[in-house]
């Protein structure tokens, strides 16, 4: 299927336009500033601090995923006729009680276990502090759902951006004042804390003192597989942290955490520009398979157009980027950065199958694929890779199991919405070849021609590569881009 940009003439176009515009704003400001702040903190702090936080987040992050319980996705996916006010009330009160129970488990079981597992006593108090957000996030769960269902992405963007900018700026100030690792902790709990009052002010919904097990169970029947998929996905993305922390040290976890952040975390955040807007749309068109296929390929293509050149730059210039931006102590992670950048490109060959499967009511399929891939592919590959090759082995293992999982998901995309390998190649050939050619030419020029290299020249070379990429994309996609711009102006 040709993923050209002649958008179907239906009521989806305006919603997609609004969602993409405001999610772009939110990611560029909110997530972009968050990543930038962590890079600034990495320049100011030692790798061990990031390593300790990464070791704790392996366990605290799992509880955060469990705490959400897939309820948010279930409420967004549910058809309007099947959703009553009692569903929102029941989910809200259940989330409050459940999060309190989980926080109690953190204090009594999880925090002591984390400190014991890594043989690091400081992780006890660090784990408890990082888990405070468990008590905060349920307070605005329904408000986020309401805004998402109404496709009111503007309010979500403004709120999250405001909270992120204020808290992130404060984190940098704390680091300058000598707060050390606590400046990182403050950022992780400060953002959700500030978001809550802003969300309550932005939406009229208020919880009633009503609860129904029947209403909750109807939501939970869908959310159980969504939660399972999220848990498995979290474990897959954090197995490397877990094993590196146990088999190596906090220092290597810190090195790996930064390169993982600028690759996989960046990919996830950039994908969310379109994906957060598309999931409610996918859910509304769940019975229209032709539209699902069209928008799936279109989403894949534009995700790749944005991310592929960035990851090519990381892959080719990894050593220079780490040295000039973070310092000599981070250069040891350059090979891992190159491999993880390539892994992020591979991921783009089936970028959003989970959203499609949830939208068409098949979260169980996504859960099974993620579970099998994590247990039987990712876990053994990561263990062997880390044991024999350290963080470089972890990066290689990630590349391999990403490739395998994308192939498996592609089979299901063909089964459910008739997306073939040929369709995928047609969607991605221009972003892939354009980014490889533009960055590769500049890199070869630097290697084979005697040119100076310092921070300023590195920025110039990267800028030239991006200008060349834009030129290639313009030549190859001129008509398509013109149609896209015209459709958004209407």
BELMO-V663976 format. One record per pair of residues at least 24 apart in sequence whose ideal C-beta (glycine too) atoms are under 8 Angstrom apart, sorted by sequence separation. I is the first residue (numbers start at 1). GAP is how many residues later the second one is. D is the distance in Angstrom with one decimal. If there is no record, write none. Layout:
{{I | GAP | D} {I | GAP | D}}
//
This chain:
{{71 | 24 | 6.7} {167 | 24 | 4.8} {275 | 24 | 7.1} {314 | 24 | 7.3} {377 | 24 | 4.6} {441 | 24 | 7.7} {106 | 25 | 4.4} {274 | 25 | 5.2} {69 | 26 | 7.3} {315 | 26 | 4.1} {439 | 26 | 4.7} {442 | 26 | 7.0} {163 | 27 | 7.9} {164 | 27 | 5.6} {167 | 27 | 6.0} {237 | 27 | 6.8} {314 | 27 | 3.9} {315 | 27 | 5.6} {377 | 27 | 5.5} {438 | 27 | 5.2} {441 | 27 | 6.7} {67 | 28 | 7.3} {103 | 28 | 6.1} {106 | 28 | 7.0} {163 | 28 | 5.0} {166 | 28 | 6.3} {274 | 28 | 6.4} {275 | 28 | 8.0} {373 | 28 | 6.1} {377 | 28 | 7.4} {438 | 28 | 7.4} {69 | 29 | 7.0} {103 | 29 | 7.8} {163 | 29 | 7.9} {274 | 29 | 6.3} {312 | 29 | 7.4} {311 | 30 | 4.3} {315 | 30 | 7.9} {438 | 30 | 4.0} {439 | 30 | 7.3} {67 | 31 | 6.6} {103 | 31 | 4.9} {160 | 31 | 7.9} {163 | 31 | 4.1} {311 | 31 | 7.3} {373 | 31 | 6.6} {437 | 31 | 7.8} {438 | 31 | 3.8} {67 | 32 | 5.1} {102 | 32 | 5.4} {103 | 32 | 5.6} {162 | 32 | 7.7} {163 | 32 | 4.6} {271 | 32 | 5.4} {373 | 32 | 4.5} {270 | 33 | 7.1} {273 | 33 | 7.5} {311 | 33 | 4.9} {312 | 33 | 7.5} {311 | 34 | 5.1} {435 | 34 | 5.9} {438 | 34 | 5.9} {67 | 35 | 5.6} {99 | 35 | 5.0} {100 | 35 | 6.7} {160 | 35 | 6.4} {163 | 35 | 6.4} {370 | 35 | 7.5} {373 | 35 | 6.9} {434 | 35 | 5.7} {437 | 35 | 6.4} {66 | 36 | 6.7} {99 | 36 | 5.7} {159 | 36 | 6.2} {162 | 36 | 6.4} {270 | 36 | 5.7} {271 | 36 | 7.5} {369 | 36 | 6.8} {270 | 37 | 5.4} {307 | 37 | 6.8} {308 | 37 | 5.9} {99 | 38 | 7.2} {307 | 38 | 7.7} {434 | 38 | 4.3} {63 | 39 | 5.2} {99 | 39 | 4.8} {159 | 39 | 4.4} {369 | 39 | 5.3} {434 | 39 | 5.4} {98 | 40 | 7.7} {159 | 40 | 6.0} {267 | 40 | 5.8} {270 | 40 | 7.9} {308 | 40 | 6.7} {369 | 40 | 6.1} {266 | 41 | 7.8} {307 | 41 | 6.3} {63 | 42 | 7.5} {96 | 42 | 5.3} {431 | 42 | 7.8} {434 | 42 | 6.6} {63 | 43 | 6.4} {95 | 43 | 3.7} {96 | 43 | 7.6} {159 | 43 | 6.0} {369 | 43 | 7.1} {430 | 43 | 6.8} {266 | 44 | 7.3} {267 | 44 | 7.5} {304 | 44 | 4.9} {303 | 45 | 6.2} {60 | 46 | 7.2} {92 | 46 | 7.3} {95 | 46 | 5.5} {430 | 46 | 5.0} {63 | 47 | 6.7} {155 | 47 | 4.9} {304 | 47 | 7.4} {365 | 47 | 5.9} {430 | 47 | 6.2} {155 | 48 | 7.8} {263 | 48 | 6.8} {300 | 48 | 7.0} {303 | 48 | 5.0} {92 | 49 | 6.8} {303 | 49 | 7.5} {60 | 50 | 7.5} {91 | 50 | 7.1} {92 | 50 | 5.1} {300 | 50 | 7.7} {59 | 51 | 5.6} {91 | 51 | 6.6} {263 | 51 | 6.4} {300 | 51 | 4.9} {140 | 52 | 8.0} {262 | 52 | 6.7} {299 | 52 | 7.0} {300 | 52 | 6.8} {343 | 52 | 7.2} {136 | 53 | 7.3} {299 | 53 | 5.6} {339 | 53 | 7.2} {346 | 53 | 6.5} {59 | 54 | 7.5} {88 | 54 | 5.1} {362 | 54 | 6.8} {59 | 55 | 5.0} {126 | 55 | 7.4} {130 | 55 | 6.2} {133 | 55 | 6.8} {137 | 55 | 5.6} {140 | 55 | 6.1} {144 | 55 | 6.8} {147 | 55 | 7.3} {336 | 55 | 4.8} {340 | 55 | 5.0} {343 | 55 | 5.0} {347 | 55 | 5.2} {350 | 55 | 8.0} {354 | 55 | 7.8} {357 | 55 | 6.9} {129 | 56 | 5.4} {133 | 56 | 5.2} {136 | 56 | 4.5} {140 | 56 | 4.9} {143 | 56 | 4.1} {147 | 56 | 6.4} {296 | 56 | 6.7} {336 | 56 | 5.4} {339 | 56 | 3.8} {343 | 56 | 4.1} {346 | 56 | 5.0} {350 | 56 | 4.2} {353 | 56 | 4.0} {360 | 56 | 6.3} {88 | 57 | 7.4} {132 | 57 | 4.9} {136 | 57 | 5.5} {139 | 57 | 4.8} {143 | 57 | 6.5} {146 | 57 | 5.4} {335 | 57 | 5.0} {338 | 57 | 8.0} {339 | 57 | 5.7} {342 | 57 | 5.9} {346 | 57 | 5.1} {349 | 57 | 5.0} {350 | 57 | 7.9} {353 | 57 | 7.6} {356 | 57 | 6.9} {360 | 57 | 7.8} {56 | 58 | 6.1} {88 | 58 | 7.8} {130 | 58 | 6.0} {333 | 58 | 6.4} {336 | 58 | 7.1} {337 | 58 | 7.9} {340 | 58 | 6.3} {55 | 59 | 7.4} {126 | 59 | 7.1} {130 | 59 | 7.0} {133 | 59 | 4.8} {140 | 59 | 3.9} {143 | 59 | 7.2} {146 | 59 | 5.3} {336 | 59 | 4.1} {339 | 59 | 7.4} {340 | 59 | 7.5} {343 | 59 | 4.9} {347 | 59 | 6.5} {350 | 59 | 4.5} {353 | 59 | 6.5} {357 | 59 | 7.4} {129 | 60 | 7.1} {133 | 60 | 7.7} {136 | 60 | 6.1} {140 | 60 | 6.9} {143 | 60 | 4.6} {296 | 60 | 5.7} {335 | 60 | 7.2} {339 | 60 | 5.5} {346 | 60 | 6.3} {350 | 60 | 5.0} {353 | 60 | 5.5} {356 | 60 | 7.3} {139 | 61 | 7.9} {349 | 61 | 7.4} {356 | 61 | 6.5} {143 | 62 | 6.3} {55 | 63 | 5.4} {142 | 63 | 6.0} {259 | 63 | 7.9} {350 | 63 | 6.7} {292 | 64 | 6.3} {55 | 65 | 7.3} {142 | 65 | 7.3} {56 | 67 | 5.5} {60 | 67 | 5.8} {67 | 67 | 5.4} {75 | 67 | 7.7} {292 | 67 | 7.4} {52 | 68 | 7.1} {55 | 68 | 6.4} {59 | 68 | 6.5} {63 | 68 | 6.5} {258 | 68 | 7.1} {292 | 68 | 7.2} {64 | 69 | 6.7} {68 | 69 | 7.2} {72 | 69 | 6.1} {76 | 69 | 6.0} {52 | 70 | 6.8} {56 | 70 | 5.0} {60 | 70 | 4.6} {64 | 70 | 6.3} {67 | 70 | 6.6} {71 | 70 | 6.8} {75 | 70 | 4.6} {52 | 71 | 6.7} {56 | 71 | 4.7} {60 | 71 | 4.9} {63 | 71 | 6.1} {67 | 71 | 7.0} {72 | 72 | 6.6} {76 | 72 | 5.3} {258 | 72 | 6.6} {53 | 73 | 7.2} {57 | 73 | 6.5} {64 | 73 | 7.1} {68 | 73 | 7.4} {72 | 73 | 5.7} {76 | 73 | 5.9} {282 | 73 | 5.8} {286 | 73 | 5.1} {52 | 74 | 6.3} {56 | 74 | 5.4} {60 | 74 | 8.0} {75 | 74 | 7.4} {259 | 74 | 4.8} {263 | 74 | 6.9} {278 | 74 | 7.2} {282 | 74 | 6.2} {285 | 74 | 7.8} {286 | 74 | 5.0} {350 | 74 | 7.3} {255 | 75 | 6.6} {258 | 75 | 6.8} {262 | 75 | 7.2} {283 | 75 | 7.8} {286 | 75 | 6.8} {349 | 75 | 6.0} {72 | 76 | 7.9} {264 | 76 | 6.4} {279 | 76 | 5.0} {282 | 76 | 7.8} {283 | 76 | 4.7} {53 | 77 | 7.3} {255 | 77 | 6.1} {256 | 77 | 6.7} {259 | 77 | 5.2} {263 | 77 | 4.1} {267 | 77 | 4.5} {275 | 77 | 5.5} {278 | 77 | 6.4} {282 | 77 | 3.4} {255 | 78 | 4.2} {259 | 78 | 4.2} {263 | 78 | 5.2} {266 | 78 | 7.8} {282 | 78 | 7.8} {264 | 79 | 7.5} {279 | 79 | 7.1} {349 | 79 | 6.5} {256 | 80 | 6.4} {260 | 80 | 6.3} {263 | 80 | 7.1} {264 | 80 | 6.1} {267 | 80 | 6.5} {271 | 80 | 6.2} {275 | 80 | 5.8} {279 | 80 | 6.5} {348 | 80 | 6.9} {255 | 81 | 7.5} {259 | 81 | 5.8} {263 | 81 | 4.9} {267 | 81 | 7.8} {271 | 81 | 7.0} {345 | 87 | 7.5} {93 | 114 | 6.8} {92 | 115 | 4.6} {88 | 117 | 6.9} {94 | 117 | 7.6} {296 | 117 | 7.1} {89 | 118 | 5.7} {93 | 118 | 5.3} {88 | 119 | 7.7} {89 | 119 | 5.1} {90 | 120 | 7.6} {89 | 121 | 4.7} {90 | 121 | 5.1} {233 | 121 | 7.8} {296 | 121 | 6.4} {89 | 122 | 6.4} {90 | 122 | 5.1} {94 | 122 | 5.7} {297 | 122 | 6.6} {309 | 122 | 7.8} {85 | 123 | 7.3} {89 | 123 | 7.8} {90 | 123 | 7.7} {153 | 123 | 7.4} {296 | 123 | 6.3} {304 | 123 | 7.5} {308 | 123 | 4.6} {312 | 123 | 4.4} {316 | 123 | 5.4} {86 | 124 | 6.0} {153 | 124 | 6.2} {293 | 124 | 4.5} {300 | 124 | 7.1} {304 | 124 | 5.2} {308 | 124 | 6.0} {311 | 124 | 7.8} {312 | 124 | 6.2} {315 | 124 | 8.0} {316 | 124 | 7.1} {90 | 125 | 4.6} {91 | 125 | 6.6} {229 | 125 | 6.5} {292 | 125 | 4.9} {293 | 125 | 5.9} {305 | 125 | 7.8} {309 | 125 | 7.4} {86 | 126 | 4.9} {90 | 126 | 4.3} {151 | 126 | 7.8} {293 | 126 | 5.7} {297 | 126 | 5.8} {301 | 126 | 4.3} {305 | 126 | 4.8} {308 | 126 | 7.7} {309 | 126 | 4.1} {312 | 126 | 7.7} {313 | 126 | 5.7} {317 | 126 | 7.2} {26 | 127 | 7.5} {30 | 127 | 7.4} {118 | 127 | 5.6} {289 | 127 | 7.7} {297 | 127 | 7.5} {300 | 127 | 5.3} {301 | 127 | 6.7} {304 | 127 | 3.8} {308 | 127 | 4.1} {312 | 127 | 4.1} {316 | 127 | 4.4} {29 | 128 | 7.9} {53 | 128 | 6.7} {87 | 128 | 4.8} {91 | 128 | 6.1} {118 | 128 | 6.7} {148 | 128 | 7.7} {289 | 128 | 5.3} {300 | 128 | 6.9} {304 | 128 | 7.0} {312 | 128 | 7.6} {52 | 129 | 6.3} {86 | 129 | 4.6} {87 | 129 | 7.8} {90 | 129 | 7.6} {117 | 129 | 6.9} {151 | 129 | 6.1} {289 | 129 | 7.1} {298 | 129 | 7.8} {309 | 129 | 6.7} {23 | 130 | 5.8} {26 | 130 | 6.7} {30 | 130 | 4.9} {34 | 130 | 5.7} {41 | 130 | 6.9} {45 | 130 | 6.6} {120 | 130 | 7.2} {293 | 130 | 7.8} {297 | 130 | 4.8} {301 | 130 | 6.9} {309 | 130 | 6.6} {324 | 130 | 7.3} {22 | 131 | 3.8} {26 | 131 | 3.6} {30 | 131 | 4.7} {33 | 131 | 5.7} {37 | 131 | 4.2} {41 | 131 | 7.1} {44 | 131 | 5.1} {49 | 131 | 6.4} {53 | 131 | 5.2} {84 | 131 | 7.0} {87 | 131 | 7.4} {149 | 131 | 6.5} {324 | 131 | 4.4} {19 | 132 | 6.3} {21 | 132 | 7.8} {22 | 132 | 4.8} {25 | 132 | 5.1} {29 | 132 | 4.5} {33 | 132 | 5.9} {36 | 132 | 7.9} {37 | 132 | 8.0} {40 | 132 | 5.9} {44 | 132 | 7.5} {49 | 132 | 4.4} {53 | 132 | 7.1} {87 | 132 | 6.0} {118 | 132 | 7.9} {148 | 132 | 5.8} {226 | 132 | 6.2} {18 | 133 | 6.4} {31 | 133 | 7.8} {320 | 133 | 6.8} {19 | 134 | 4.8} {22 | 134 | 7.2} {23 | 134 | 6.8} {26 | 134 | 5.8} {30 | 134 | 4.4} {34 | 134 | 6.0} {37 | 134 | 5.8} {41 | 134 | 5.5} {50 | 134 | 7.1} {229 | 134 | 6.1} {236 | 134 | 6.6} {264 | 134 | 7.9} {324 | 134 | 5.6} {18 | 135 | 5.8} {22 | 135 | 4.3} {26 | 135 | 5.9} {29 | 135 | 7.3} {30 | 135 | 7.9} {33 | 135 | 5.3} {37 | 135 | 6.1} {40 | 135 | 7.8} {45 | 135 | 6.6} {49 | 135 | 6.5} {53 | 135 | 7.8} {228 | 135 | 8.0} {232 | 135 | 6.6} {239 | 135 | 7.2} {256 | 135 | 4.6} {15 | 136 | 4.8} {18 | 136 | 7.1} {25 | 136 | 7.2} {29 | 136 | 6.9} {45 | 136 | 7.4} {255 | 136 | 6.1} {259 | 136 | 7.7} {226 | 137 | 4.7} {229 | 137 | 4.8} {233 | 137 | 5.5} {236 | 137 | 6.9} {321 | 137 | 7.3} {45 | 138 | 7.6} {225 | 138 | 3.8} {229 | 138 | 4.3} {232 | 138 | 4.0} {236 | 138 | 4.4} {248 | 138 | 7.1} {252 | 138 | 6.5} {256 | 138 | 6.5} {320 | 138 | 5.3} {45 | 139 | 7.6} {222 | 139 | 7.6} {225 | 139 | 4.5} {228 | 139 | 4.3} {232 | 139 | 4.9} {235 | 139 | 5.6} {239 | 139 | 5.9} {243 | 139 | 5.6} {247 | 139 | 5.4} {252 | 139 | 5.5} {256 | 139 | 8.0} {239 | 140 | 6.1} {243 | 140 | 6.1} {247 | 140 | 6.5} {78 | 141 | 7.3} {222 | 141 | 6.7} {225 | 141 | 7.5} {226 | 141 | 7.8} {229 | 141 | 5.4} {317 | 141 | 7.0} {41 | 142 | 6.3} {225 | 142 | 4.6} {232 | 142 | 5.2} {236 | 142 | 5.3} {240 | 142 | 5.5} {244 | 142 | 5.9} {248 | 142 | 6.3} {41 | 143 | 6.2} {228 | 143 | 7.3} {239 | 143 | 5.2} {243 | 143 | 5.0} {248 | 143 | 7.5} {75 | 144 | 6.6} {78 | 144 | 7.4} {317 | 144 | 7.7} {74 | 145 | 4.8} {77 | 145 | 6.8} {317 | 145 | 6.9} {38 | 146 | 7.7} {74 | 146 | 7.6} {240 | 146 | 7.3} {244 | 146 | 7.8} {244 | 147 | 6.2} {71 | 148 | 6.1} {74 | 148 | 4.3} {38 | 149 | 7.8} {71 | 149 | 7.7} {73 | 149 | 7.9} {74 | 149 | 4.0} {313 | 149 | 5.7} {37 | 150 | 6.6} {73 | 150 | 6.8} {244 | 150 | 6.1} {69 | 151 | 7.4} {243 | 151 | 7.3} {70 | 152 | 7.3} {71 | 152 | 5.2} {74 | 152 | 6.3} {313 | 152 | 6.5} {34 | 153 | 7.4} {70 | 153 | 3.2} {73 | 153 | 4.7} {312 | 153 | 8.0} {313 | 153 | 7.9} {69 | 154 | 5.7} {70 | 154 | 6.7} {240 | 154 | 4.4} {70 | 155 | 7.3} {70 | 156 | 3.3} {309 | 156 | 7.4} {34 | 157 | 7.9} {70 | 157 | 3.5} {240 | 157 | 7.5} {309 | 157 | 6.4} {69 | 158 | 5.0} {70 | 158 | 7.8} {240 | 158 | 6.6} {68 | 159 | 7.2} {70 | 159 | 7.9} {70 | 160 | 6.4} {309 | 160 | 4.7} {66 | 161 | 6.9} {65 | 162 | 7.3} {68 | 162 | 7.1} {65 | 165 | 4.8} {66 | 165 | 6.6} {236 | 165 | 7.6} {65 | 166 | 5.4} {305 | 168 | 6.8} {62 | 169 | 6.9} {65 | 169 | 4.8} {62 | 172 | 5.9} {61 | 173 | 6.0} {62 | 173 | 7.2} {62 | 176 | 7.6} {61 | 177 | 6.5} {58 | 180 | 4.8} {57 | 181 | 7.4} {58 | 183 | 5.0} {57 | 184 | 7.3} {58 | 184 | 4.8} {55 | 186 | 6.7} {54 | 187 | 5.0} {58 | 187 | 7.2} {55 | 190 | 4.2} {54 | 191 | 7.1} {51 | 194 | 7.1} {55 | 195 | 6.3} {51 | 198 | 7.2} {52 | 198 | 5.2} {55 | 198 | 5.7} {51 | 199 | 3.3} {54 | 199 | 4.7} {51 | 200 | 5.9} {54 | 200 | 6.8} {51 | 201 | 7.0} {52 | 201 | 7.8} {48 | 202 | 4.8} {51 | 202 | 3.6} {52 | 202 | 7.8} {54 | 202 | 7.6} {77 | 202 | 7.8} {47 | 203 | 7.9} {48 | 203 | 5.4} {50 | 203 | 7.4} {51 | 203 | 3.4} {54 | 203 | 4.2} {76 | 203 | 6.6} {47 | 204 | 5.3} {50 | 204 | 3.9} {51 | 204 | 7.7} {53 | 204 | 7.6} {76 | 204 | 5.7} {49 | 205 | 6.8} {48 | 206 | 5.7} {51 | 206 | 6.6} {73 | 206 | 7.5} {77 | 206 | 4.6} {47 | 207 | 3.2} {50 | 207 | 4.8} {76 | 207 | 6.5} {46 | 208 | 7.4} {47 | 208 | 5.4} {50 | 208 | 6.3} {47 | 211 | 7.5} {42 | 216 | 5.4} {39 | 219 | 7.6} {38 | 220 | 7.6} {38 | 223 | 6.1} {39 | 223 | 7.5} {35 | 226 | 6.4} {35 | 227 | 7.1} {35 | 230 | 6.8} {35 | 231 | 6.3} {35 | 234 | 7.3} {32 | 237 | 7.8} {31 | 238 | 3.8} {31 | 239 | 8.0} {31 | 241 | 7.5} {27 | 242 | 5.5} {27 | 243 | 6.3} {27 | 245 | 6.1} {27 | 246 | 4.8} {26 | 247 | 7.9} {23 | 249 | 6.6} {24 | 249 | 4.9} {23 | 250 | 4.6} {23 | 251 | 6.9} {20 | 253 | 6.6} {23 | 253 | 5.2} {20 | 254 | 5.8} {23 | 254 | 5.2} {19 | 255 | 7.8} {22 | 255 | 7.9} {19 | 257 | 7.0} {20 | 257 | 5.4} {19 | 258 | 2.4} {18 | 259 | 7.6} {19 | 259 | 7.2} {16 | 261 | 6.1} {19 | 261 | 7.8} {15 | 262 | 7.5} {16 | 262 | 7.2} {19 | 262 | 7.3} {15 | 265 | 7.7} {16 | 265 | 6.0} {15 | 266 | 5.9} {12 | 269 | 5.5} {12 | 272 | 7.4} {12 | 273 | 6.7} {12 | 279 | 7.3} {16 | 279 | 7.8} {10 | 281 | 7.8} {77 | 281 | 6.1} {43 | 282 | 7.4} {47 | 282 | 6.6} {77 | 282 | 6.5} {8 | 283 | 6.1} {12 | 283 | 7.8} {43 | 283 | 5.7} {46 | 283 | 7.7} {47 | 283 | 7.1} {42 | 284 | 5.4} {43 | 284 | 6.5} {77 | 284 | 7.7} {73 | 285 | 5.9} {8 | 286 | 6.9} {39 | 286 | 6.8} {39 | 287 | 7.0} {42 | 288 | 7.2} {73 | 290 | 7.9} {3 | 291 | 6.9} {1 | 292 | 5.7} {1 | 293 | 6.6} {5 | 293 | 7.0} {70 | 293 | 7.7} {3 | 294 | 3.8} {3 | 295 | 4.9} {1 | 296 | 6.2} {3 | 297 | 7.7} {3 | 298 | 5.2} {1 | 417 | 7.9} {1 | 418 | 7.5} {3 | 420 | 7.6} {1 | 422 | 5.3} {3 | 423 | 7.0} {2 | 424 | 7.1} {3 | 424 | 4.8} {17 | 471 | 5.5} {13 | 474 | 6.8} {5 | 475 | 5.2} {4 | 476 | 5.8} {5 | 476 | 7.7} {6 | 477 | 6.2} {5 | 478 | 5.0} {4 | 479 | 7.3} {5 | 479 | 4.1} {7 | 480 | 5.3} {6 | 481 | 7.8} {5 | 482 | 6.7}}
//
